[in-house]
Amino acid sequence: MVVGIAFIALSQVKPSGAAAAFFANAETKKIVSAARAAYSKMKTARFTITAGKDIKRYSFATGKMSSAQGGLQWTFSSRRLTVMKDNKLYRGVVSAPNVNGWLIRAGSPPERLPIELLNGRNPIDILLAPGSRVRKVGTMNLGNVNTDLVEIKSPGLRVSLGIRSDNHLIVDISAENTDKRGNVLFRSSRSVSWTSVNKPLPSSAFTLGTGKAPLPLKTLR
């Protein structure tokens, strides 16, 4: 549960737009604005989210998402969620914001980044809570690419981002829930790798269980 708590907190932050945050300086604002622009322009991508031993692979196109994570596979397109679990296929009509709820029901911890993309929302906005304070805290070399390190602080939550300087996408995200004294209560982190950004993806990337009769999604356990 430690991995999930901080990121559930992120899901409860209402998207606010970059203007609602306080930036330490122009450089920090430029880094965050470039990241926001990169996600605004994103139409397709493949990406992998790694949290400890948990690895989840995603394919994204506007309004569509598919994923493979451990023994679970799923696709979402045109309000239809298809899940493959234990060699059984489940399918039903759901709204994009409710996909994570069904994944939790299937035994998979929630992820906000793919759901935000699926809903057509900018992932950067969900991180910038009203009144949050944002500052660049350093740089690091990641895969021979410079990465800017940005900290976002708001009451009870501290988020650290690694943002690549070449494509301006998030490659590392850590979240800490804190008490009133700033003591860390829970900590979680993820790394993200990106490929095929804004490149055509085959329709097969969003197809699952062809030829297999699906069970009603409501029977998923």
C-alpha positions in Angstrom: 0.0 0.0 0.0 2.9 2.4 0.6 3.5 2.6 -3.2 -0.2 3.6 -3.8 -1.0 6.1 -1.1 1.0 9.0 -2.3 -0.2 8.5 -5.9 -3.8 8.2 -4.7 -3.2 11.6 -3.2 -2.1 12.9 -6.5 -5.4 11.7 -8.1 -7.3 13.8 -5.6 -5.6 17.1 -6.7 -7.9 19.0 -9.1 -6.2 20.0 -12.3 -5.5 23.7 -12.1 -3.2 24.8 -14.9 0.3 26.2 -14.6 -0.9 29.7 -13.6 -2.1 28.5 -10.2 1.3 27.5 -9.0 4.1 29.8 -7.7 7.4 29.3 -9.5 10.7 30.0 -7.8 12.1 31.7 -11.0 11.8 32.0 -14.7 14.0 29.0 -15.4 11.7 26.7 -13.4 8.6 28.1 -15.1 10.2 27.5 -18.5 11.0 23.9 -17.7 7.5 23.1 -16.5 5.8 25.0 -19.3 7.9 23.1 -21.9 6.8 19.8 -20.3 3.2 20.9 -20.3 3.5 21.8 -24.0 5.1 18.5 -24.8 2.1 16.6 -23.3 -0.4 19.0 -25.0 1.1 18.0 -28.4 1.2 14.2 -27.6 -1.1 12.2 -29.8 0.5 8.8 -29.6 3.2 7.1 -27.5 4.4 3.9 -25.9 5.6 4.1 -22.4 6.7 2.0 -19.5 6.1 2.8 -15.8 8.3 1.0 -13.3 7.7 1.0 -9.6 10.0 -1.4 -7.8 9.4 -4.8 -9.3 6.1 -3.7 -10.8 6.4 -3.0 -14.5 3.5 -1.7 -16.6 3.7 -1.2 -20.4 1.3 1.1 -22.2 0.3 2.1 -25.7 -1.5 5.4 -26.1 -3.4 7.1 -29.0 -5.9 9.9 -28.5 -8.9 8.3 -26.8 -7.3 4.9 -26.6 -5.0 3.0 -24.2 -3.7 -0.5 -23.8 -1.6 -2.0 -21.2 0.2 -5.2 -20.1 1.2 -5.5 -16.5 2.1 -8.8 -14.9 -0.6 -11.3 -15.7 -3.1 -8.6 -16.6 -3.8 -7.1 -20.0 -6.4 -4.4 -20.9 -7.5 -2.1 -23.6 -9.8 0.9 -23.6 -11.4 2.5 -26.7 -14.7 4.2 -27.4 -15.9 3.8 -23.8 -15.3 0.0 -24.0 -12.9 -1.6 -21.5 -11.5 -5.1 -22.3 -9.6 -7.0 -19.6 -7.7 -10.3 -19.9 -7.1 -11.9 -16.6 -6.3 -15.6 -15.8 -6.9 -16.3 -19.5 -10.5 -15.0 -19.2 -11.7 -12.1 -21.3 -14.0 -9.4 -19.8 -15.6 -6.5 -21.6 -18.0 -3.7 -20.8 -18.8 -0.1 -21.3 -17.3 2.4 -18.8 -16.1 6.0 -18.8 -12.4 6.7 -18.9 -12.2 8.2 -15.4 -13.5 4.8 -14.0 -10.9 2.6 -15.7 -8.6 2.7 -12.7 -11.5 1.5 -10.4 -11.9 -1.6 -12.6 -8.2 -2.2 -12.6 -8.2 -2.0 -8.8 -11.0 -4.6 -8.9 -8.8 -6.8 -11.1 -6.0 -6.6 -8.5 -3.8 -3.9 -10.2 -2.8 -0.7 -8.3 -3.9 2.6 -9.8 -1.8 4.8 -12.1 -2.7 8.4 -12.8 -0.5 9.2 -15.8 -2.2 6.9 -18.4 -5.7 7.8 -17.1 -4.9 11.5 -17.4 -3.8 11.0 -21.0 -6.8 8.9 -21.7 -9.1 11.6 -20.4 -7.4 14.2 -22.6 -6.0 16.0 -19.6 -2.4 17.3 -19.2 -0.5 15.3 -16.6 1.4 18.4 -15.6 -1.8 20.1 -14.6 -2.7 17.4 -12.1 0.6 17.9 -10.3 0.3 21.7 -9.9 -2.2 22.1 -7.0 -3.5 25.6 -6.3 -0.9 27.4 -4.3 1.8 24.8 -4.8 5.4 26.1 -4.9 7.6 24.9 -7.7 11.4 25.1 -7.9 14.3 23.5 -9.8 16.5 21.7 -7.4 19.2 20.4 -9.8 20.1 18.4 -12.9 21.3 14.8 -13.5 22.4 12.8 -16.5 20.0 10.0 -17.4 20.9 7.8 -20.3 23.3 10.5 -21.6 20.5 13.0 -21.6 20.3 16.0 -19.2 17.3 15.8 -16.9 16.0 18.7 -14.9 14.9 18.0 -11.3 11.9 19.9 -10.2 10.2 19.9 -6.8 6.5 20.7 -6.3 5.4 21.4 -2.7 1.8 21.7 -1.4 0.3 21.1 2.0 0.8 17.4 2.9 2.4 16.5 -0.4 5.9 16.9 -1.9 6.4 15.8 -5.5 9.8 15.4 -7.2 10.0 15.2 -11.0 12.7 14.3 -13.4 12.0 16.1 -16.8 14.2 15.4 -19.8 15.7 18.5 -21.4 15.4 17.1 -25.0 11.7 16.0 -25.2 10.5 17.6 -22.0 8.7 14.4 -20.8 8.7 13.1 -17.2 11.1 10.2 -16.7 11.0 10.1 -12.9 8.3 11.0 -10.4 8.4 10.6 -6.6 5.7 11.6 -4.1 5.9 12.0 -0.4 2.9 12.5 2.0 4.0 14.7 4.9 2.6 15.7 8.2 2.2 19.3 9.5 5.9 19.3 10.6 7.1 18.1 7.2 7.9 14.6 8.4 7.5 12.0 5.7 4.6 9.6 6.3 4.6 7.7 3.0 6.9 7.7 0.0 6.4 6.2 -3.5 8.3 6.6 -6.8 8.1 5.6 -10.4 10.3 5.8 -13.4 8.9 6.3 -16.9 10.5 5.5 -20.3 9.0 6.8 -23.6 9.2 5.6 -27.2 7.2 6.1 -30.4 6.1 9.6 -29.3 3.7 11.0 -32.0 4.5 8.1 -34.3 1.8 5.9 -35.9 0.8 2.9 -33.8 -0.8 -0.2 -35.4 -4.4 -0.9 -34.7 -3.3 -4.2 -33.2 -1.8 -2.3 -30.3 -5.4 -1.7 -29.0 -6.9 -5.1 -29.8 -7.3 -7.8 -27.2 -8.9 -11.3 -27.2 -9.8 -11.5 -30.9 -12.0 -14.5 -31.5 -12.6 -15.1 -27.8 -16.1 -14.7 -26.3 -16.0 -12.0 -23.5 -17.6 -12.3 -20.2 -19.5 -9.3 -18.8 -17.1 -6.8 -17.1 -19.3 -6.8 -14.0 -18.2 -10.4 -13.3 -14.5 -9.4 -13.1 -12.9 -10.3 -9.8 
